[in-house]
Amino acid sequence: MNSGCRYFALPLVVLTSAASAASEVSIRSLLLEMPDLERLAHVSKPAYTMAQASSYDRAAKSPTENWFANADWGQFLRVERRQGHNEYVMADLKGPGAVMRIWSANPAGTLRIYVDGQELPELIIPFSDLLGSKNPDFPPPFTGVHGQGWNCYYPIPYQNSLKITLDDVGGDPRRVYYHVGYRTYEPGVVVRSFSLAAVKDASKVAEKAAAKLLDPKPVSSIKQQVTNEEQTLQPGGIVSVRTPEGAGFISQLLVRANAEDVSEQPEDLLRTIQFEADFDDEHCIDAPLGDFFGFAPGFRASASLPMSSFAETGFLESRWVMPQSETGRMFFINRGTHPVQLNLQITWIPRAWTPDTMHFKAKWRRETLKTRPFRDWTLLDAAGTGRYVGTTLCVANPVSAWWGEGDEKVYVNGETFPSTFGTGSEDYFGYAWSSSQLFQQPYHNQLRCDGPGNRGYTCVSRYQISDDIPFTTSLRFDLEIWHWADVLADFADVAFWYQLPGGSDTFQAPNAASFAIFPLPEIPHIKGAIEGESLKLISSTGGQIENQTLDERWSGAAQVWWHDPSPGDKAIWEIPSAKLGAMRLKGQFCIARDYGIVQLYWNGQKLGSPVDFYSDSLSVRLIDFGEVEVRERNELQAEIVGSNNSAIKKHMFAIDYLLLGEGGSRMPQAALGRLMQRR
């Protein structure tokens, strides 16, 4: 047991019959659901709804009142005073139900879980220990930190009620971001409530579920039928493949698309192969092949529960269960300009169609959007009965500034206010702080983030397998387009859901222009600049020196960054030059609240007086040092001498670029303005 945790265990509930065990919701039953893709193809039994408690900004009242408010931290239901400390209530839920997901960007304090109205908490654990896989009862892949996002998918069921609080023991939670995703079952459902004893009792089930999550296999049967197809797909051509007739489902789709000339693989190849499927005369799938698998343009190796892609073979594998009552047909259409060699393998399993069986749906929406004013962008608007099971999102961002500040908002069965209201796009996808770190997990991933910063293509996915969202009449999933810069950016989404026959959605068939690649501008560089991030470090006496990506105010959107030095520390960089003699030296440097006062030297000679790099906001400063003597190999030395009285005492220093000669200046503001206001 972790020394930092305390547990209070409830007695085990003794089951009285096999029938009650089969119908009971428990940690065991919920763990068994986690890798089960086939259950998603049926209306949920017992029935439940899915909603989310979160720290979204409570100032957001309606689309006409602060709808894009962004203070999405520290928003709790209330504060309770208990035994000399404050407890901040994250969720106060009524059962029968189960918490299926907890996320935070910055877990702090101690988490307490109160089950079924008990006065004492069933679980007391540091919030970061639970989400950070530091307790062996809640191991990966159920918990973990991915892209700076802290996640827990371990199920927490309750019969009557569940209250989750954070207290201020061991950390201040008042700026914590959080999500708590929870099911509420229909009345009368029997739930074996969460307890440590039940966690221990389910440990073997958890091990098996974890193994299936980490090494997923498609549903299989001795009666399965396999269809193989290999064709050359000419530009404008179509390959059509039928499934066997009768009731059943596709359990596995393997597809590989290569340019006929394998030495030339166009970046846009997988976006220009349109993948469509009809089941029982309903149009169910319509998306570019790459976007369907979570990356476009280009190819990325990946591994998640419902889908994978393999760099060694080039195959893409879908394990989504795709049912039909009578007929099924798949289409692959070449919207590009290159002949494509297409290899397919479809595994189909005969299975009875029942009144609760649903069709699998996956449809693509792509729009190039102006990021001002802020707006809600609809990923899915469906009418009928079904369940939402996830999305892939590919964003083309022309600048390094963060594109995904926007919250997810999910309206179920005609709700006028979303029952799921998030705290940021990356938070929905399970990471945090606009991290560019790539990661792959069973339920979520970031397969691509070009950089610098968040510039270029970003491809992220979230698969809501255990936290799917059922609906009986309608579901609308909106994502705020909330970008830090006023630019034109490109958003492409594939929504995944299941739906009973006869339902509808608002997707429009893509036109030919939809498959073209969004043109991204080059990263701006100052002509003739010696970039700070390219400099060779000769020596340093303290702190850490590394390259840092920033935004387009910095030449190359990057700088060399010296952080956490102390007064008296020195760092020396080598500055090569092809031209020799007397030359004018200019430099652009970072200024911010935590930057120090620095004495600069050129080849051992002081460059004037110490420079104060403090500013109350993050920006850049161009300094003209006048004439210096330039050699073939020069040394620029920085010595930390102190800090401004108003500064945060971090004594940082950074070089954006240097210029030798008579020309050069900071990036013209008109050019920068055109980039940031691109239309």
C-alpha positions in Angstrom: 0.0 0.0 0.0 1.3 3.5 -0.8 2.5 5.2 2.3 0.8 8.4 1.1 -2.7 6.9 1.0 -5.3 6.0 3.5 -8.2 3.7 2.8 -11.4 2.9 4.6 -12.9 -0.3 3.2 -16.6 -1.2 3.1 -17.5 -4.9 3.6 -17.9 -7.0 0.5 -21.5 -7.5 -0.7 -22.2 -11.3 -0.9 -24.1 -12.3 -4.0 -27.1 -14.5 -3.5 -27.6 -16.0 -7.0 -26.0 -16.3 -10.4 -28.9 -14.2 -11.8 -28.2 -11.3 -9.5 -24.4 -11.5 -10.4 -25.2 -11.4 -14.1 -27.4 -8.2 -13.8 -25.3 -6.4 -11.2 -23.0 -3.5 -12.1 -19.7 -3.7 -10.3 -16.0 -2.9 -10.7 -15.6 -6.3 -12.3 -18.4 -5.8 -14.8 -17.2 -2.4 -15.7 -13.6 -3.6 -16.2 -14.9 -6.3 -18.5 -16.6 -3.6 -20.6 -13.5 -1.5 -21.1 -11.9 -3.5 -24.0 -15.3 -4.7 -25.3 -16.0 -3.1 -28.7 -18.9 -5.4 -29.6 -21.1 -4.1 -26.8 -21.1 -0.7 -28.3 -23.1 -2.0 -31.3 -26.2 -2.5 -29.1 -28.5 -0.2 -27.2 -27.1 -0.2 -23.6 -28.6 -2.6 -21.1 -29.1 -1.5 -18.4 -29.8 1.9 -19.8 -27.7 4.8 -18.6 -26.9 8.4 -19.4 -23.4 9.9 -19.5 -22.5 13.4 -18.2 -19.5 15.3 -16.9 -18.8 17.4 -13.9 -15.9 19.8 -14.6 -14.2 23.1 -13.7 -15.6 24.9 -16.7 -16.1 28.7 -16.2 -19.4 29.2 -14.5 -19.7 32.6 -16.1 -20.7 30.8 -19.3 -24.5 30.9 -18.9 -25.8 30.7 -22.5 -24.8 31.4 -26.1 -25.6 35.0 -25.5 -24.0 35.4 -22.1 -20.2 34.8 -21.7 -20.4 31.6 -23.7 -16.7 31.5 -24.4 -15.6 32.4 -20.9 -12.2 30.8 -20.2 -11.5 30.8 -16.4 -11.8 27.0 -16.4 -10.0 26.2 -13.2 -10.9 26.0 -9.5 -14.7 26.0 -10.2 -16.2 23.7 -7.5 -19.7 23.0 -6.5 -19.0 24.3 -3.0 -16.5 24.3 -0.1 -17.1 22.2 3.0 -15.2 22.6 6.2 -14.2 19.3 7.8 -11.8 18.5 10.6 -9.8 21.7 10.3 -9.4 21.7 6.5 -11.3 22.8 3.5 -12.8 20.3 1.1 -13.6 21.5 -2.4 -16.5 19.4 -3.9 -15.8 18.4 -7.5 -18.8 16.1 -8.0 -21.8 15.2 -5.9 -23.6 12.4 -7.8 -26.8 10.5 -7.2 -27.0 6.8 -8.1 -27.2 4.3 -9.3 -24.1 5.2 -11.3 -20.4 4.9 -12.0 -17.6 7.4 -12.5 -15.8 6.3 -15.7 -13.1 8.9 -16.2 -11.3 11.5 -14.1 -8.8 14.0 -15.7 -6.8 16.9 -14.5 -4.1 19.2 -15.9 -2.6 20.0 -12.5 -3.8 17.6 -9.8 -3.1 19.1 -6.3 -4.3 18.3 -2.8 -5.8 15.1 -1.5 -8.7 13.4 -3.2 -11.5 12.0 -1.0 -14.3 9.7 -2.3 -17.4 9.3 -0.2 -19.6 6.4 -1.2 -23.4 6.1 -0.6 -23.6 8.9 2.0 -21.0 7.6 4.4 -19.5 10.1 6.8 -16.0 8.8 6.3 -14.4 8.7 2.9 -13.9 5.3 1.3 -10.7 6.4 -0.4 -8.2 9.1 0.6 -5.3 9.5 -1.8 -3.1 12.4 -3.1 -4.8 13.4 -6.3 -1.6 13.2 -8.3 -0.9 9.7 -6.9 -4.2 8.3 -8.3 -4.0 9.9 -11.7 -0.2 9.4 -11.9 -0.2 5.6 -11.5 1.6 5.8 -8.2 -0.7 3.4 -6.4 -0.5 -0.3 -7.5 -4.3 -0.7 -7.2 -4.9 1.8 -10.0 -2.1 0.9 -12.5 -1.5 1.8 -16.2 -3.2 1.8 -18.6 -6.2 2.7 -16.3 -4.2 5.7 -15.1 -1.2 7.7 -16.4 0.2 11.1 -17.4 0.2 11.6 -21.2 1.1 14.9 -22.9 1.0 16.6 -19.4 -2.6 15.4 -18.9 -3.4 13.3 -15.9 -5.9 10.5 -16.5 -7.9 7.8 -14.6 -10.2 5.4 -16.3 -10.6 3.0 -13.4 -14.4 2.6 -12.8 -15.9 3.8 -9.5 -19.5 2.5 -9.2 -22.0 3.5 -6.5 -25.5 2.5 -5.6 -26.9 5.6 -4.0 -24.5 8.5 -4.2 -20.9 9.5 -4.7 -19.1 12.6 -3.6 -15.6 13.5 -4.7 -13.7 16.3 -3.0 -10.2 17.8 -3.0 -8.8 19.2 0.2 -5.9 21.6 0.8 -3.7 19.0 2.6 -0.5 18.6 0.5 -1.4 21.2 -2.1 -3.8 24.0 -3.0 -6.5 22.8 -5.3 -8.0 26.3 -6.0 -6.5 26.5 -9.5 -7.1 22.8 -10.4 -8.6 21.9 -13.8 -10.7 18.8 -13.6 -13.2 16.5 -15.4 -15.3 13.8 -13.8 -17.2 11.7 -16.4 -20.0 9.6 -14.9 -22.9 7.3 -15.8 -26.3 7.4 -14.3 -28.2 4.2 -14.6 -32.0 3.8 -14.9 -33.7 3.4 -11.5 -33.7 -0.1 -10.1 -30.3 -1.1 -11.3 -28.3 -2.9 -8.7 -24.8 -1.6 -8.2 -22.0 -3.1 -6.0 -20.5 0.1 -4.7 -16.8 1.0 -4.9 -14.6 -0.2 -2.0 -11.0 -1.1 -1.6 -12.0 -4.7 -0.9 -13.8 -4.8 -4.3 -10.8 -3.3 -6.0 -8.6 -6.1 -4.5 -11.2 -8.7 -5.4 -11.2 -7.5 -9.1 -7.4 -7.3 -9.5 -7.2 -10.4 -11.8 -10.1 -9.0 -13.9 -8.2 -5.7 -14.1 -5.0 -7.5 -15.2 -6.9 -9.3 -18.0 -8.7 -6.1 -19.1 -5.4 -4.2 -19.1 -3.8 -6.9 -21.3 -6.6 -6.6 -23.8 -6.4 -2.8 -23.8 -2.7 -2.9 -24.5 -2.8 -5.7 -27.1 -6.2 -5.5 -28.6 -7.5 -8.2 -31.0 -10.6 -8.0 -33.2 -13.7 -10.0 -32.3 -13.2 -13.5 -33.8 -15.3 -16.6 -34.5 -14.8 -20.0 -36.0 -17.6 -19.0 -38.5 -15.8 -15.8 -39.7 -15.4 -15.2 -43.4 -12.4 -13.4 -44.8 -12.5 -11.4 -48.1 -9.2 -10.3 -49.8 -9.0 -7.7 -52.5 -6.0 -6.2 -54.4 -6.6 -3.6 -57.1 -4.9 -0.6 -58.7 -7.1 2.4 -58.1 -6.7 5.0 -60.8 -7.3 8.7 -60.2 -11.1 9.0 -60.2 -11.5 5.3 -59.9 -13.6 3.3 -57.4 -13.1 -0.1 -55.8 -16.3 -1.7 -54.4 -16.4 -4.7 -52.1 -19.5 -6.5 -50.8 -19.8 -8.3 -47.5 -21.5 -11.7 -47.4 -25.3 -11.4 -47.4 -27.3 -11.8 -44.2 -27.0 -10.7 -40.6 -23.6 -10.2 -39.2 -20.8 -7.7 -38.7 -17.4 -6.7 -39.9 -15.0 -7.4 -37.0 -11.8 -6.3 -38.8 -10.8 -4.2 -41.8 -7.2 -4.2 -43.0 -6.3 -1.8 -45.7 -3.1 -0.6 -47.3 -2.9 2.2 -49.9 0.4 2.8 -51.6 1.3 5.0 -54.6 1.9 2.7 -57.6 5.4 4.1 -57.7 6.4 3.2 -54.1 9.4 5.5 -54.3 7.0 8.4 -54.5 4.5 8.5 -51.6 2.6 11.8 -51.8 1.9 13.4 -48.4 -1.7 13.8 -49.3 -2.2 10.2 -50.4 -4.3 9.0 -47.4 -6.5 12.1 -47.4 -7.3 11.7 -51.1 -8.6 8.1 -50.7 -12.2 8.5 -49.8 -13.6 5.6 -47.7 -17.4 5.0 -47.8 -19.6 2.2 -46.6 -23.3 1.5 -46.8 -25.0 -1.1 -44.5 -28.6 -2.1 -45.2 -29.0 0.9 -47.6 -28.0 3.4 -45.0 -24.9 5.6 -45.7 -22.8 4.9 -42.7 -19.2 5.8 -43.4 -17.8 8.7 -45.4 -14.3 9.9 -44.6 -10.8 10.1 -46.1 -8.9 7.0 -45.2 -6.2 8.8 -43.2 -8.6 10.9 -41.2 -10.7 7.8 -40.4 -7.6 6.3 -38.8 -6.6 9.5 -37.0 -3.9 11.1 -39.1 -4.0 13.2 -42.3 -2.2 14.1 -44.3 0.7 11.6 -44.2 1.1 8.3 -42.4 1.7 7.7 -38.7 2.2 4.4 -36.9 -0.4 4.1 -34.1 -1.9 1.8 -31.6 -5.3 2.3 -29.8 -8.1 0.0 -28.8 -10.3 0.4 -31.9 -7.6 1.1 -34.5 -3.9 0.7 -35.3 -1.5 1.4 -38.2 1.8 -0.4 -38.8 4.9 1.2 -40.2 6.5 -2.1 -41.1 3.7 -3.1 -43.5 1.8 0.1 -44.2 -1.5 -1.6 -43.2 -4.2 0.2 -41.3 -6.4 -1.9 -39.1 -9.9 -1.1 -37.8 -11.4 -3.2 -35.1 -14.7 -1.3 -34.9 -17.7 -3.6 -35.0 -19.8 -2.8 -38.1 -23.1 -4.6 -38.1 -25.6 -5.3 -40.9 -29.0 -7.0 -41.0 -28.8 -8.0 -44.6 -26.2 -6.2 -46.8 -23.0 -4.3 -46.6 -20.8 -2.6 -49.2 -17.5 -0.6 -49.0 -16.2 1.9 -51.5 -12.7 3.3 -51.9 -12.5 6.3 -54.3 -9.3 7.9 -55.5 -9.7 11.7 -55.3 -6.1 12.3 -56.0 -3.8 12.4 -59.0 -1.7 9.3 -58.4 -2.6 5.7 -59.2 -2.8 3.8 -55.9 -2.2 0.1 -55.2 -5.0 -0.9 -52.8 -4.9 -4.1 -50.6 -8.0 -5.0 -48.5 -8.8 -7.7 -46.1 -12.3 -7.8 -44.5 -13.3 -10.2 -41.8 -17.0 -10.7 -41.4 -18.8 -12.7 -38.7 -22.4 -14.0 -39.0 -24.5 -12.8 -36.0 -28.2 -12.4 -35.5 -29.6 -8.9 -35.9 -31.7 -7.9 -32.9 -34.0 -5.0 -32.2 -31.2 -3.3 -30.2 -28.5 -3.8 -32.8 -27.2 -0.5 -34.3 -25.2 0.5 -37.3 -21.7 1.9 -37.0 -21.3 5.5 -38.3 -18.2 7.5 -39.1 -18.4 10.7 -41.0 -16.0 13.5 -41.8 -16.4 17.3 -41.6 -13.7 19.7 -42.8 -13.9 23.5 -42.7 -11.3 26.2 -43.0 -12.4 28.7 -40.4 -11.6 32.3 -39.4 -10.7 32.1 -35.7 -12.5 35.4 -34.9 -15.1 35.7 -33.7 -15.1 32.6 -31.4 -17.7 30.0 -32.4 -19.0 26.6 -31.7 -18.1 24.1 -34.4 -20.5 21.1 -34.6 -18.7 17.7 -34.8 -21.9 15.7 -34.7 -25.6 16.5 -34.9 -27.6 13.3 -34.9 -31.3 12.4 -34.4 -32.5 9.0 -33.3 -31.2 6.5 -30.8 -27.6 5.6 -30.5 -24.3 6.2 -28.7 -21.4 8.5 -29.4 -18.1 6.7 -29.2 -15.4 9.2 -30.2 -13.6 11.4 -32.7 -10.4 12.0 -34.6 -9.4 15.6 -35.2 -6.7 17.0 -37.6 -5.9 20.7 -37.3 -3.7 22.7 -39.7 -2.5 25.7 -37.8 -0.5 28.5 -39.7 1.1 29.9 -36.5 2.7 28.5 -33.4 0.0 30.0 -31.1 -2.3 27.5 -29.4 -5.4 26.6 -31.4 -7.3 24.5 -28.9 -8.5 26.7 -26.0 -12.1 25.8 -26.9 -14.3 23.6 -24.7 -16.4 20.6 -25.8 -20.1 20.9 -25.3 -22.4 17.9 -25.6 -26.2 18.2 -25.7 -28.1 14.9 -25.2 -31.8 14.4 -26.0 -32.7 18.0 -26.6 -30.8 19.6 -23.7 -30.7 23.4 -23.8 -27.5 23.4 -21.7 -24.7 20.9 -22.3 -24.5 18.0 -19.8 -20.8 17.7 -20.8 -19.0 21.1 -20.7 -15.3 20.8 -20.9 -12.3 23.0 -20.1 -10.2 23.0 -23.3 -9.8 20.9 -26.5 -6.6 19.2 -25.4 -8.3 18.4 -22.1 -11.0 16.5 -23.9 -8.3 14.5 -25.7 -6.6 13.7 -22.4 -3.6 15.9 -22.5 -2.9 19.4 -21.2 -1.2 22.8 -21.5 -1.2 22.6 -25.3 1.5 20.0 -25.1 3.3 19.0 -28.3 4.3 15.6 -26.8 3.2 12.6 -28.8 1.6 9.7 -27.0 -0.5 6.6 -27.8 -3.0 5.1 -25.4 -5.9 2.7 -25.7 -8.5 5.5 -25.5 -6.7 8.6 -26.7 -3.6 9.8 -28.6 -1.7 12.6 -30.2 -0.1 11.1 -33.3 1.2 14.3 -34.8 2.2 17.8 -33.7 4.6 19.4 -36.2 5.8 22.5 -34.4 7.4 24.7 -33.5 4.9 25.1 -30.8 1.5 24.1 -32.2 2.2 25.3 -35.7 1.5 22.9 -38.6 -0.5 19.7 -38.4 -1.8 18.3 -35.1 -3.7 15.0 -35.1 -5.5 13.8 -32.0 -8.1 11.2 -31.1 -10.4 10.3 -28.3 -12.3 7.0 -28.2 -15.2 7.0 -25.7 -15.4 3.2 -25.3 -16.2 2.9 -21.5 -17.4 6.5 -21.3 -19.6 6.4 -24.4 -22.6 8.8 -24.5 -25.9 7.1 -25.2 -28.8 9.1 -26.6 -32.5 8.2 -27.3 -33.7 11.1 -29.4 -30.7 13.3 -30.3 -27.1 14.3 -29.7 -25.1 17.4 -30.6 -21.4 17.6 -30.0 -19.9 21.1 -30.4 -16.3 22.2 -30.0 -15.4 25.8 -29.5 -13.1 27.3 -32.0 -11.0 29.3 -29.5 -7.6 30.2 -30.9 -5.1 32.5 -29.3 -4.4 34.2 -32.7 -6.7 35.7 -35.3 -5.9 33.5 -38.3 -7.4 31.2 -40.9 -7.0 27.6 -39.7 -8.2 24.3 -41.0 -10.2 21.8 -38.9 -11.1 18.2 -40.0 -13.0 15.8 -37.8 -14.3 12.3 -38.0 -17.2 11.6 -35.6 -17.8 7.9 -34.6 -21.1 6.8 -33.3 -23.7 3.9 -33.4 -27.3 4.5 -34.3 -30.5 2.5 -34.7 -31.7 2.2 -38.3 -33.8 5.2 -39.5 -31.7 7.8 -37.6 -30.3 10.9 -39.3 -27.4 13.3 -39.2 -26.5 16.7 -40.7 -23.3 15.7 -42.5 -22.9 16.8 -46.1 -21.0 14.8 -48.7 -17.5 16.3 -49.2 -16.8 18.1 -52.5 -13.7 17.7 -54.6 -12.0 20.8 -53.0 -12.3 19.2 -49.6 -9.5 16.8 -50.3 -6.9 19.4 -51.1 -4.2 20.0 -48.5 -4.4 23.3 -46.6 -1.4 25.5 -47.6 0.8 26.3 -44.6 3.1 29.4 -44.7 6.8 29.0 -44.1 8.1 29.8 -40.7 9.4 33.4 -40.9 13.1 33.9 -40.4 15.0 37.2 -40.3 17.2 37.4 -43.4 20.9 36.9 -42.5 20.1 36.2 -38.8 22.3 33.9 -36.8 19.6 32.0 -35.0 20.0 31.6 -31.2 18.8 28.0 -31.4 21.7 27.2 -33.8 24.5 28.5 -31.6 27.1 26.2 -30.2 27.4 26.3 -26.4 31.1 26.5 -25.3 30.5 26.5 -21.5 28.1 27.4 -18.7 28.5 27.5 -14.9 24.9 27.0 -13.8 21.3 26.6 -14.7 20.1 24.7 -17.8 20.4 25.8 -21.5 18.1 24.4 -24.2 16.2 25.4 -27.3 12.6 26.7 -26.8 9.8 27.0 -29.3 7.7 30.1 -29.2 5.6 32.1 -31.7 6.2 34.1 -34.8 7.5 37.2 -32.9 10.7 35.2 -32.7 12.7 34.5 -35.8 12.2 30.9 -36.6 9.7 30.8 -33.8 12.4 29.6 -31.4 15.2 30.8 -29.2 18.1 29.4 -27.1 16.9 29.6 -23.5 19.0 29.8 -20.3 16.8 29.1 -17.3 17.4 28.8 -13.6 20.9 30.3 -13.4 22.1 32.3 -10.4 23.8 35.7 -10.1 27.4 35.2 -11.0 26.8 32.4 -13.5 28.2 32.7 -17.0 27.5 31.1 -20.3 29.5 31.4 -23.5 28.4 30.7 -27.1 30.5 30.5 -30.2 29.6 32.9 -33.1 31.1 32.0 -36.4 31.5 34.5 -39.2 32.6 34.3 -42.8 33.3 38.1 -42.9 36.1 39.6 -40.7 36.8 43.1 -39.4 34.7 45.9 -37.9 31.0 45.1 -38.1 27.8 46.3 -36.5 26.3 43.8 -33.9 22.5 43.6 -33.3 20.6 41.1 -31.3 17.0 40.2 -30.5 16.4 38.8 -27.0 13.5 37.6 -24.9 12.0 39.8 -22.2 9.6 38.6 -19.5 8.7 38.8 -15.8 11.2 36.1 -14.9 14.2 37.4 -16.9 17.3 38.9 -15.3 19.9 41.7 -15.6 22.7 40.5 -17.8 26.2 41.8 -18.7 27.1 40.8 -22.2 30.6 40.4 -23.6 31.9 40.1 -27.2 35.3 38.4 -27.4 35.9 39.3 -23.7 34.9 43.0 -24.1 31.9 44.4 -22.4 29.0 45.3 -24.7 28.0 48.4 -22.8 26.3 48.4 -19.4 24.3 45.5 -18.0 20.9 45.0 -19.7 17.7 44.5 -17.8 15.5 42.0 -19.6 12.5 42.3 -17.3 9.1 43.0 -18.8 5.6 42.6 -17.4 4.7 40.6 -20.5 6.4 38.0 -22.7 7.9 39.7 -25.8 11.2 40.4 -27.6 13.6 43.3 -27.6 16.0 44.4 -30.4 19.3 45.9 -29.2 21.9 47.6 -31.3 25.4 47.2 -29.7 27.2 49.3 -32.3 30.5 48.3 -33.9 32.5 45.2 -32.8 35.6 43.5 -34.1 34.6 40.2 -35.8 36.9 37.2 -36.1 36.3 33.8 -37.8 35.4 32.4 -34.4 33.8 34.7 -31.8 32.5 34.3 -28.3 29.4 35.9 -26.9 29.3 35.7 -23.1 26.4 36.3 -20.8 26.9 36.9 -17.1 23.9 37.1 -14.7 24.4 40.1 -12.5 20.9 40.3 -10.8 17.3 41.0 -11.5 14.8 43.9 -11.5 13.0 44.6 -8.2 9.7 43.7 -9.9 11.0 40.5 -11.5 10.3 36.9 -10.5 13.8 35.9 -9.4 14.5 33.3 -12.1 17.3 35.3 -13.7 16.5 33.9 -17.2 18.2 34.9 -20.4 17.5 34.0 -24.1 18.8 34.8 -27.5 16.4 34.9 -30.4 19.0 35.9 -33.1 22.1 38.0 -33.8 23.0 40.0 -36.8 26.4 41.1 -38.0 26.6 43.8 -40.6 24.9 47.1 -41.4 21.5 45.6 -42.3 18.8 43.8 -40.5 16.1 44.6 -38.0 13.3 42.9 -36.2 10.6 41.3 -38.3 8.6 44.0 -40.1 5.4 44.5 -38.2 3.4 44.7 -41.4 4.6 41.2 -42.4 3.9 39.8 -39.0 0.5 41.4 -39.1 -0.3 39.8 -42.5 0.7 36.4 -41.1 -1.4 36.7 -38.0 -4.4 38.2 -39.9 -4.1 35.8 -42.8 -7.3 35.5 -44.9 
